[in-house]
Amino acid sequence: MVKRFYIPEEDKWITLKVSASALKNINRKGIAAVLKEARAKGFLTK
């Protein structure tokens, strides 16, 4: 599913294609922490 998320630290909206389990992780950890992990693992380029 495609979802839009607001990132207050960067003051912008992003659109991500996420699975149900990824959405659960985002709800549990927060979008900023999940994005930081994804960037560290090389899943995101920006």
Summary of the structure (lengths in Angstrom):
residues: 46
radius of gyration: 10.0
end to end distance: 20.7
largest distance: 25.2
contacts: 86
relative contact order: 0.19
helix: 46%
strand: 26%
